[in-house]
């Protein structure tokens, strides 16, 4: 009631005519809720705060929106930021938070603050950052999402300078979520491997990026412009940076596995500069795709050419690359173009990738170089079909094999044969055809000399092999492959008639060390695998007898 004749009343403190009132916390003359919660809410008592989420970071233990130990630092600056997802949408929300770091040391923190509509609305982060240096330190950032209760890495970095003012609420510094990582598992063979990577790491130096590669002394790697050798106790020398745009030729003494994890490169922002002539290119998308689709955004024209370690194709107007094949992550390619320009791959989805290249039929891995022959075969009374096989040999060693495919623009069967060599002078190639229908081998008349990156013929203008149906002879021992080998090699022989055979292995001192077959075999081709896991490295001899016929062949086991 009134406390005097003028109608004044007593306030909460009992003062007649006073102005003191109780705040929402029930305190007379109080300032209202002043206890800060983890999410920025102000309450009368901390017991009123909602439960702190399980993954809430300890970036701001007193919930005041400032680095807890800011008094440790002499210099500061400010950053006003917003956070965006991979689609470019602003995801800054109530109760979110960001923090700044130099290495593992926290240097700033800011909760989200609501921004007036006339200044753009939404939420932003107003953060003070600290340092004892006047400049030069690199800030990295993390983001806490209250909606998903997780801490996420942000892509951007920023150099600290004292008194820096970076961004404002109308033109905020953009922080964006880092993309997920991709994990590559590369099974690498003994010998030559063509490879690439489609993800980046913080340190792309070869000794860091390829640190999980089980390399040995004198293993070797090269790109189109540089090369390095592996040295025990040091690593790869000279060092160079691995790039997603390039492919690499890696020569290993022993097979092994390399695990590689990084942030997937974005094909749309990673164009590959292409020169007229030969280009060693990596494959950047995260999924396999047809070679014509993959190279659609490039200056390819008719008769341009692409090859991997195991296949090759030529570009034809109105069709694309023939024969078609899929380009795949971790593989390397050589692209020969008439015109310079850029290659920008289509984007692919994020996925882990396991590359298994330790195939049994890996004779080609012992050779550094390759080339291709687009061929047709004509033999009297022999009808070529897609189960036939064209073989290339040099000095008794298998140098290539392929079955034909139909060329859609002519309807003709074409053998696109990859051939392999060491790049030395006078590597003579001879050729045979296996006819599946008659189960016979035919010697082909024409021979060629291997040359690095040779391109003989195309699907319109094939190299024409001709042969005579007089082969095989009554018996023929085919070249073992792979050779050299570790620890298994395929030993094949062809007989025109049934015969008793004995197939043995002899060591370099002439001692019989293994018997692989001894008895009657039918006509046709036979393949027997010799597993030399229990034998020492060195030179061995295949010795086979069939009736009165005897043949030997030298093979080399390398462990």
SULQUI-V5794 format. One line per field, one symbol per residue. phi: phi as a letter, one per 30 degrees, with the letter a starting at -180 (. if undefined). psi: psi as a letter, one per 20 degrees, with the letter a starting at -180 (. if undefined). Layout:
# SULQUI-V5794
phi=???
psi=???
This chain:
# SULQUI-V5794
phi=.dcaddidcdddciddidcdbdddcicdidcjebddcecjdcbdbdddddddddcddcdbdchcibeecdddcdcbabbcbbcbddcicdcdbeidabbcbciccdbaaaddbdceddcjiibbccccbbaccdljdcccbbbccddchbcbdcddbaddbdidbcibdcbdddcbddddccccccdccdjcbcbabbbccdcceedcdcdddddbeidbbbcdbaabccbeibjdbddaddbddccbccccdbdabccbbadddcedcbdcdccdjdbccdccecbdaeedddcdcaddbeidbbbcdbabacdbeibjdbddacdbeiccbcccbdbdlbccdddbddadbccccddddcedddcdcbabbcbbbbbeiccdbdcdbccbbbhicdblaacdbddddbicdbcccdbbacicdiddcbbbcccddchbcbdcddcbcdbeidbcibddbddccbbbdccddeabcdddbdadbaccbcccbbbdbeadbbcbccddcicdcaccaaldbddjcbbbcccceccdelcbbdbbbbiccbbbadbbcbc
psi=rqirijjqqpaiijppjriprpaijjppjrjapipprhjiqprhphiiqrppqhjpqlhnhjkjjqpgkhiiqhqraqpoqqpqaijjpojprqjrqqqqqocjppjrqprqpppqhijiabqrooppqqqjqirhqpprqqppohhilqpqqqhqrpppqqkqoorrhimqpppqpqrrqqppooopqpbppprrqkqqrhojqhighkhjpmqrpjqqqqaiirqqqpppigbppqqrppqiiqqqopoqhqqapppppappqohhjmqppprpbppoqrohriqqrqhgghjhmrkprpjrqqqaiirqqqpppigbpqqqrpqqqiqqqppoqhqrbqpoqqqrqpqqppoojlqhmkhiiiphrraqpoqqpoppjpoprjirppqpqoljppjqqqqqqpohiijqpponopqqrijrqlnpprqqppohgilqqppqhqqrppqpkqoorahhmqpopqrpliqrahqpoqpqqqorrojqqpoqqpphrqqpqporpqaijjpoiqohqnapqrraqqpppookhjqqqaprpppppocjppqqppqppo.
